[in-house]
Amino acid sequence: MNRDEDIDIAELMRSRPHLFILGAGATKATIPNGDKYGRQSPVMENFMHEIGIDGLLEGVKLKTKSKNIEAIYSELSTKPEYASVVSKIEDGIVAHYRQMQIPDAPTLYDYLILSLRHKDCIATFNWDPLLIQAYNRVNKITSDLPQMLFLHSSVEVGVCEDCYHYEPFRNRYCSICGQPLSSPKLLYPVKHKDYSQDIFIKDSWDAFSGYLERACIVTIWGYSAPKSDSEAKKMMLKAFSSTFRKLDQIEVIDIAEEEKLYKTWSSFAKKTNYHLNIYTSLMDTFIGEFPRRSVEGYVKRNIEGWWGGSTLTLKECKSFDELAHLFAPLLANESNDNFCVI
């Protein structure tokens, strides 16, 4: 391979997106002490008790002994006699998440969104509204922010059924055509999910597949790919495997045992010649070292053989003024079409 071919490969890779995939662990890490009012984001195990709706199961006869919402909901949804219970569980889930408010100080979600650009994407399996709430406030720092996809929908998403535009549900009316927004149904944890049942979810998955095919870096944060998401994992691997990935990178952010994480994501890592890094903190990833330049930093180091380090790294900020100040040099360069690592 000659020098010109090296340059062509580097240029092509720099144009590719960074894809983040979020699970429940990402929200837990974002609000370790709860939301603005101390309200917790529950995980699947003991979910109904955590959000205060376990009383709905009084008198219900279940075969499963599990307290996992996936096992409980999957069984109840197959029994017509418990249709009203299922409906009340769904209402309770929506009510809990609709009350959640992001803390006033910058959170990991704020850092994440601001550390990516329009060509990048965040795809989340979470129902909570925190990602959109974070997006709305960092949008005041810059409008060049990543795309967002809600793979199981979200309580904060509003969809215009006339023009298929989506935006925060609290806006009430479509900002494009003025029609009332509707709230797409959440995709609940049944064993065999139908990702084509709702046009919003189907469109999200179609776009997600496209990002999986094109991404230079895929970062999986707090998503364990549970058994109830086995179909989702198959769809993800199919899209990821459709192109040459030997030069690409996978990152996993999780507090689970490394051996378990390697086993969960080994089929993806194999496609990249095992370019798999595991971290316990967002700050240790490529966006931690190269905010808004993660792909550029990856290419500079791993394709072009650079041995240096970024002088502007992600760090905890106490206020949004401090956060804006941190990113100011990067944004100033971007205004001049300069996306080089600094």
Stockholm file with secondary structure:
# STOCKHOLM 1.0

chainA/1-342         MNRDEDIDIAELMRSRPHLFILGAGATKATIPNGDKYGRQSPVMENFMHEIGIDGLLEGVKLKTKSKNIEAIYSELSTKPEYASVVSKIEDGIVAHYRQMQIPDAPTLYDYLILSLRHKDCIATFNWDPLLIQAYNRVNKITSDLPQMLFLHSSVEVGVCEDCYHYEPFRNRYCSICGQPLSSPKLLYPVKHKDYSQDIFIKDSWDAFSGYLERACIVTIWGYSAPKSDSEAKKMMLKAFSSTFRKLDQIEVIDIAEEEKLYKTWSSFAKKTNYHLNIYTSLMDTFIGEFPRRSVEGYVKRNIEGWWGGSTLTLKECKSFDELAHLFAPLLANESNDNFCVI
#=GR chainA/1-342 SS CCHHHHHHHHHHHHTSCEEEEECHHHHHHHCTTCSTTSCCCCCSBTHHHHTTCGGGGTTCCCSCCCCBHHHHHHHHTTCGGGHHHHHHHHHHHHHHHHTCCCCSSCCHHHHHHHTSCTTCEEEECCCCSHHHHHHHHHTTTCSCCCEEEETTCCTTEEECTTTCCEEEGGGCBCTTTCCBCBCCCCCCCCSSCCTTSSHHHHHHHHHHHHHHHHCSEEEEESCCCCGGGHHHHHHHHHHHTTSCCTTCEEEEECSSCHHHHHHHHHHHHHHTTSCEEEESCGGGSHHHHSTTCHHHHHHHHHTSCCCCCCSSCCCCCSSHHHHHHHHHHHHHHHTTTCCCCC
#=GC SS_cons         CCHHHHHHHHHHHHTSCEEEEECHHHHHHHCTTCSTTSCCCCCSBTHHHHTTCGGGGTTCCCSCCCCBHHHHHHHHTTCGGGHHHHHHHHHHHHHHHHTCCCCSSCCHHHHHHHTSCTTCEEEECCCCSHHHHHHHHHTTTCSCCCEEEETTCCTTEEECTTTCCEEEGGGCBCTTTCCBCBCCCCCCCCSSCCTTSSHHHHHHHHHHHHHHHHCSEEEEESCCCCGGGHHHHHHHHHHHTTSCCTTCEEEEECSSCHHHHHHHHHHHHHHTTSCEEEESCGGGSHHHHSTTCHHHHHHHHHTSCCCCCCSSCCCCCSSHHHHHHHHHHHHHHHTTTCCCCC
//
